[in-house]
Amino acid sequence: MIIFLAALAGINPSLYEAAEVDGAGRWKQTMYITIPSLIPIAIVITTLALGNVLNANFDQVFNLYSPLIYQQGDIIDTFVYREGLLSGQFSFATAVNLFKSMISLILIVISYRLAYRFAGYRIF
């Protein structure tokens, strides 16, 4: 939310003044100045947030975790912890976590390509 406030503060006030001189009301200023100025920031935030889709707050789940709820409460991070540190299968746990990272990377690349295709915006 603070990022959006910073983006709003970065919009040139002369754009609003020119729109007001041209007879645009608040709604038109919002539709044609504010929202188009916020689209690049929204694309960056969405792209970066997609990288964390598979993260599910390991600390909260782990604190409430017990062998009775392995079937229902198991997430990728607790599975990696259980297999890697408790069972000693470090290579398998690393492979599972690497697979999770690759899925996150694929989601980020897809989001980046869609942003370029539909909004014409590139991050890098």
C-alpha positions, 0 to 999 in steps of 0.5 A, spaced: 500 500 500 505 504 501 508 503 494 502 505 491 502 512 495 509 513 493 507 512 486 501 517 487 505 522 490 510 521 484 505 523 479 506 530 476 501 535 479 501 539 472 497 533 469 491 534 474 492 541 473 491 541 465 486 536 465 482 541 470 483 546 465 480 542 460 474 541 464 475 534 466 472 532 473 475 527 478 472 521 475 475 523 468 482 525 472 482 518 475 480 514 469 485 517 464 491 520 469 491 516 476 490 509 473 494 509 467 500 512 472 499 506 477 499 500 472 506 499 471 507 499 479 501 494 479 505 490 474 511 490 478 508 488 485 503 482 481 510 479 478 514 479 484 508 477 489 507 471 484 514 468 486 511 467 493 505 464 491 508 457 494 510 460 500 505 458 506 508 461 512 512 455 515 513 458 522 506 458 523 504 451 520 510 448 524 508 451 531 502 448 530 504 441 527 504 434 530 504 427 527 497 427 528 495 432 522 501 430 517 496 428 512 491 434 513 497 440 515 502 438 510 505 443 506 511 443 501 516 447 507 514 442 512 515 436 508 522 439 506 523 440 513 521 433 515 524 429 509 531 433 510 532 434 517 529 429 521 529 423 516 536 425 513 535 425 506 538 432 504 538 431 496 531 429 496 529 435 500 533 439 496 530 437 489 523 438 492 525 445 494 528 446 487 522 444 484 518 449 488 523 454 486 522 452 479 515 453 479 515 460 482 520 462 476 515 459 471 510 463 474 514 470 474 516 469 467 509 467 465 507 474 469 512 478 465 510 475 458 503 477 459 505 484 462 509 485 456 503 482 451 497 486 454 500 492 457 506 493 453 510 494 460 517 491 461 520 490 468 527 489 465 
